[in-house]
């Protein structure tokens, strides 16, 4: 059997490594980005000032 090109062998990932790499890390990144996006886009309360409003 003839192989063309170099053969690269990768070490196998354990179930824990696979779960963390493909499920936990992306989920944490999604949650962090979602919280940051919500925090930056939510409407803020207008601050009242003695100059702009009369009580």
N, CA, C and O atoms as a printed pandas DataFrame, in Angstrom:
     atom_number atom_name residue_name chain_id  residue_number  x_coord  y_coord  z_coord
0              1         N          UNK        A               1    0.838   -1.171    0.000
1              2        CA          UNK        A               1    0.000    0.000    0.000
2              3         C          UNK        A               1    0.888    1.241    0.000
3              4         O          UNK        A               1    1.827    1.351    0.788
4              5         N          UNK        A               2    0.582    2.142   -0.871
5              6        CA          UNK        A               2    1.415    3.321   -1.004
6              7         C          UNK        A               2    0.652    4.548   -0.510
7              8         O          UNK        A               2   -0.480    4.801   -0.922
8              9         N          UNK        A               3    1.287    5.293    0.369
9             10        CA          UNK        A               3    0.682    6.515    0.902
10            11         C          UNK        A               3    1.318    7.721    0.238
11            12         O          UNK        A               3    2.536    7.799    0.079
12            13         N          UNK        A               4    0.475    8.647   -0.140
13            14        CA          UNK        A               4    0.986    9.883   -0.712
14            15         C          UNK        A               4    0.947   10.963    0.344
15            16         O          UNK        A               4   -0.107   11.246    0.914
16            17         N          UNK        A               5    2.070   11.556    0.603
17            18        CA          UNK        A               5    2.141   12.615    1.597
18            19         C          UNK        A               5    2.439   12.062    2.970
19            20         O          UNK        A               5    2.387   10.854    3.203
20            21         N          UNK        A               6    2.754   12.973    3.877
21            22        CA          UNK        A               6    3.098   12.534    5.226
22            23         C          UNK        A               6    1.863   12.039    5.989
23            24         O          UNK        A               6    0.755   12.543    5.804
24            25         N          UNK        A               7    2.080   11.068    6.826
25            26        CA          UNK        A               7    1.014   10.552    7.683
26            27         C          UNK        A               7    1.228   11.135    9.070
27            28         O          UNK        A               7    2.292   10.986    9.672
28            29         N          UNK        A               8    0.198   11.797    9.557
29            30        CA          UNK        A               8    0.287   12.396   10.880
30            31         C          UNK        A               8   -0.631   11.621   11.801
31            32         O          UNK        A               8   -1.821   11.468   11.528
32            33         N          UNK        A               9   -0.073   11.141   12.881
33            34        CA          UNK        A               9   -0.885   10.400   13.849
34            35         C          UNK        A               9   -1.155   11.314   15.039
35            36         O          UNK        A               9   -0.240   11.906   15.611
36            37         N          UNK        A              10   -2.431   11.412   15.395
37            38        CA          UNK        A              10   -2.835   12.224   16.538
38            39         C          UNK        A              10   -3.190   11.313   17.697
39            40         O          UNK        A              10   -3.721   10.217   17.518
40            41         N          UNK        A              11   -2.885   11.794   18.879
41            42        CA          UNK        A              11   -3.280   11.022   20.049
42            43         C          UNK        A              11   -4.785   11.143   20.205
43            44         O          UNK        A              11   -5.370   12.179   19.888
44            45         N          UNK        A              12   -5.400   10.096   20.687
45            46        CA          UNK        A              12   -6.844   10.100   20.845
46            47         C          UNK        A              12   -7.234   10.919   22.063
47            48         O          UNK        A              12   -6.516   10.965   23.061
48            49         N          UNK        A              13   -8.396   11.567   21.956
49            50        CA          UNK        A              13   -8.901   12.367   23.070
50            51         C          UNK        A              13   -9.809   11.500   23.924
51            52         O          UNK        A              13  -10.547   10.654   23.419
52            53         N          UNK        A              14   -9.739   11.729   25.230
53            54        CA          UNK        A              14  -10.625   10.988   26.121
54            55         C          UNK        A              14  -12.027   11.585   26.035
55            56         O          UNK        A              14  -12.224   12.644   25.439
56            57         N          UNK        A              15  -12.983   10.906   26.626
57            58        CA          UNK        A              15  -14.365   11.387   26.630
58            59         C          UNK        A              15  -14.453   12.726   27.355
59            60         O          UNK        A              15  -15.180   13.619   26.920
60            61         N          UNK        A              16  -13.728   12.872   28.442
61            62        CA          UNK        A              16  -13.739   14.130   29.199
62            63         C          UNK        A              16  -13.157   15.271   28.369
63            64         O          UNK        A              16  -13.728   16.361   28.328
64            65         N          UNK        A              17  -12.038   15.031   27.714
65            66        CA          UNK        A              17  -11.434   16.063   26.864
66            67         C          UNK        A              17  -12.358   16.463   25.718
67            68         O          UNK        A              17  -12.466   17.644   25.389
68            69         N          UNK        A              18  -13.018   15.491   25.117
69            70        CA          UNK        A              18  -13.948   15.782   24.028
70            71         C          UNK        A              18  -15.123   16.602   24.521
71            72         O          UNK        A              18  -15.522   17.568   23.871
72            73         N          UNK        A              19  -15.681   16.230   25.657
73            74        CA          UNK        A              19  -16.827   16.944   26.222
74            75         C          UNK        A              19  -16.457   18.373   26.558
75            76         O          UNK        A              19  -17.204   19.298   26.238
76            77         N          UNK        A              20  -15.324   18.568   27.192
77            78        CA          UNK        A              20  -14.900   19.912   27.561
78            79         C          UNK        A              20  -14.606   20.747   26.315
79            80         O          UNK        A              20  -15.012   21.906   26.236
80            81         N          UNK        A              21  -13.913   20.172   25.357
81            82        CA          UNK        A              21  -13.508   20.912   24.160
82            83         C          UNK        A              21  -14.691   21.302   23.284
83            84         O          UNK        A              21  -14.742   22.426   22.785
84            85         N          UNK        A              22  -15.628   20.408   23.092
85            86        CA          UNK        A              22  -16.681   20.650   22.110
86            87         C          UNK        A              22  -18.029   21.043   22.704
87            88         O          UNK        A              22  -18.918   21.454   21.958
88            89         N          UNK        A              23  -18.214   20.932   24.020
89            90        CA          UNK        A              23  -19.498   21.286   24.613
90            91         C          UNK        A              23  -19.380   22.331   25.714
91            92         O          UNK        A              23  -20.105   23.326   25.698
92            93         N          UNK        A              24  -18.495   22.126   26.653
93            94        CA          UNK        A              24  -18.410   23.034   27.801
94            95         C          UNK        A              24  -17.836   24.384   27.397
95            96         O          UNK        A              24  -18.429   25.417   27.707
96            97         N          UNK        A              25  -16.717   24.397   26.724
97            98        CA          UNK        A              25  -16.072   25.662   26.340
98            99         C          UNK        A              25  -16.972   26.495   25.417
99           100         O          UNK        A              25  -17.146   27.685   25.682
100          101         N          UNK        A              26  -17.548   25.933   24.354
101          102        CA          UNK        A              26  -18.443   26.752   23.528
102          103         C          UNK        A              26  -19.671   27.262   24.285
103          104         O          UNK        A              26  -20.121   28.383   24.046
104          105         N          UNK        A              27  -20.218   26.450   25.197
105          106        CA          UNK        A              27  -21.372   26.885   25.977
106          107         C          UNK        A              27  -21.009   28.053   26.880
107          108         O          UNK        A              27  -21.767   29.018   26.970
108          109         N          UNK        A              28  -19.876   27.985   27.543
109          110        CA          UNK        A              28  -19.427   29.079   28.409
110          111         C          UNK        A              28  -19.182   30.330   27.586
111          112         O          UNK        A              28  -19.560   31.426   28.001
112          113         N          UNK        A              29  -18.552   30.186   26.418
113          114        CA          UNK        A              29  -18.314   31.353   25.566
114          115         C          UNK        A              29  -19.627   31.972   25.102
115          116         O          UNK        A              29  -19.747   33.197   25.069
116          117         N          UNK        A              30  -20.615   31.154   24.742
117          118        CA          UNK        A              30  -21.916   31.659   24.318
118          119         C          UNK        A              30  -22.589   32.438   25.445
119          120         O          UNK        A              30  -23.131   33.519   25.214
120          121         N          UNK        A              31  -22.557   31.900   26.651
121          122        CA          UNK        A              31  -23.190   32.566   27.787
122          123         C          UNK        A              31  -22.497   33.893   28.086
123          124         O          UNK        A              31  -23.170   34.897   28.315
124          125         N          UNK        A              32  -21.177   33.913   28.088
125          126        CA          UNK        A              32  -20.435   35.141   28.379
126          127         C          UNK        A              32  -20.720   36.203   27.322
127          128         O          UNK        A              32  -20.963   37.362   27.661
128          129         N          UNK        A              33  -20.695   35.825   26.056
129          130        CA          UNK        A              33  -20.957   36.787   24.986
130          131         C          UNK        A              33  -22.402   37.291   25.065
131          132         O          UNK        A              33  -22.659   38.475   24.851
132          133         N          UNK        A              34  -23.331   36.402   25.368
133          134        CA          UNK        A              34  -24.734   36.805   25.490
134          135         C          UNK        A              34  -24.942   37.789   26.627
135          136         O          UNK        A              34  -25.664   38.774   26.473
136          137         N          UNK        A              35  -24.320   37.533   27.760
137          138        CA          UNK        A              35  -24.458   38.432   28.913
138          139         C          UNK        A              35  -23.838   39.785   28.599
139          140         O          UNK        A              35  -24.417   40.821   28.924
140          141         N          UNK        A              36  -22.679   39.789   27.978
141          142        CA          UNK        A              36  -22.046   41.058   27.617
142          143         C          UNK        A              36  -22.881   41.835   26.609
143          144         O          UNK        A              36  -23.027   43.052   26.733
144          145         N          UNK        A              37  -23.428   41.148   25.616
145          146        CA          UNK        A              37  -24.258   41.822   24.618
146          147         C          UNK        A              37  -25.515   42.389   25.254
147          148         O          UNK        A              37  -25.921   43.504   24.927
148          149         N          UNK        A              38  -26.138   41.643   26.154
149          150        CA          UNK        A              38  -27.333   42.131   26.831
150          151         C          UNK        A              38  -27.004   43.326   27.719
151          152         O          UNK        A              38  -27.736   44.315   27.735
152          153         N          UNK        A              39  -25.905   43.232   28.452
153          154        CA          UNK        A              39  -25.523   44.316   29.358
154          155         C          UNK        A              39  -25.214   45.599   28.596
155          156         O          UNK        A              39  -25.491   46.692   29.090
156          157         N          UNK        A              40  -24.646   45.480   27.407
157          158        CA          UNK        A              40  -24.291   46.671   26.638
158          159         C          UNK        A              40  -25.485   47.248   25.881
159          160         O          UNK        A              40  -25.455   48.420   25.505
160          161         N          UNK        A              41  -26.539   46.453   25.645
161          162        CA          UNK        A              41  -27.642   46.940   24.833
162          163         C          UNK        A              41  -28.923   47.233   25.609
163          164         O          UNK        A              41  -29.864   47.793   25.048
164          165         N          UNK        A              42  -28.977   46.866   26.883
165          166        CA          UNK        A              42  -30.213   47.106   27.618
166          167         C          UNK        A              42  -30.391   48.607   27.849
167          168         O          UNK        A              42  -29.411   49.325   28.043
168          169         N          UNK        A              43  -31.635   49.080   27.829
169          170        CA          UNK        A              43  -31.868   50.515   28.019
170          171         C          UNK        A              43  -31.499   50.957   29.433
171          172         O          UNK        A              43  -31.758   50.258   30.413
172          173         N          UNK        A              44  -30.906   52.104   29.505
173          174        CA          UNK        A              44  -30.502   52.631   30.810
174          175         C          UNK        A              44  -31.526   53.650   31.277
175          176         O          UNK        A              44  -32.186   54.312   30.475
176          177         N          UNK        A              45  -31.639   53.759   32.582
177          178        CA          UNK        A              45  -32.549   54.749   33.150
178          179         C          UNK        A              45  -31.953   56.133   32.944
179          180         O          UNK        A              45  -30.752   56.344   33.112
180          181         N          UNK        A              46  -32.814   57.063   32.579
181          182        CA          UNK        A              46  -32.344   58.442   32.383
182          183         C          UNK        A              46  -32.042   59.043   33.748
183          184         O          UNK        A              46  -32.849   58.970   34.675
184          185         N          UNK        A              47  -30.885   59.626   33.844
185          186        CA          UNK        A              47  -30.511   60.281   35.095
186          187         C          UNK        A              47  -31.159   61.663   35.140
187          188         O          UNK        A              47  -31.076   62.440   34.189
188          189         N          UNK        A              48  -31.793   61.942   36.248
189          190        CA          UNK        A              48  -32.390   63.265   36.379
190          191         C          UNK        A              48  -31.365   64.203   37.004
191          192         O          UNK        A              48  -30.572   63.823   37.866
192          193         N          UNK        A              49  -31.417   65.404   36.546
193          194        CA          UNK        A              49  -30.485   66.403   37.034
194          195         C          UNK        A              49  -31.272   67.637   37.460
195          196         O          UNK        A              49  -32.352   67.903   36.932
196          197         N          UNK        A              50  -30.744   68.368   38.391
197          198        CA          UNK        A              50  -31.410   69.583   38.844
198          199         C          UNK        A              50  -31.440   70.622   37.712
199          200         O          UNK        A              50  -32.265   71.536   37.732
200          201         N          UNK        A              51  -30.572   70.487   36.763
201          202        CA          UNK        A              51  -30.536   71.442   35.659
202          203         C          UNK        A              51  -31.621   71.124   34.624
203          204         O          UNK        A              51  -32.226   72.034   34.058
204          205         N          UNK        A              52  -31.868   69.824   34.376
205          206        CA          UNK        A              52  -32.799   69.446   33.308
206          207         C          UNK        A              52  -34.233   69.222   33.803
207          208         O          UNK        A              52  -35.152   69.193   32.985
208          209         N          UNK        A              53  -34.450   69.066   35.090
209          210        CA          UNK        A              53  -35.823   68.846   35.568
210          211         C          UNK        A              53  -36.089   69.686   36.809
211          212         O          UNK        A              53  -35.201   69.941   37.623
212          213         N          UNK        A              54  -37.332   70.101   36.921
213          214        CA          UNK        A              54  -37.749   70.917   38.074
214          215         C          UNK        A              54  -38.633   70.066   38.954
215          216         O          UNK        A              54  -39.589   69.452   38.483
216          217         N          UNK        A              55  -38.319   70.032   40.206
217          218        CA          UNK        A              55  -39.126   69.232   41.136
218          219         C          UNK        A              55  -40.006   70.126   41.953
219          220         O          UNK        A              55  -40.763   69.645   42.796
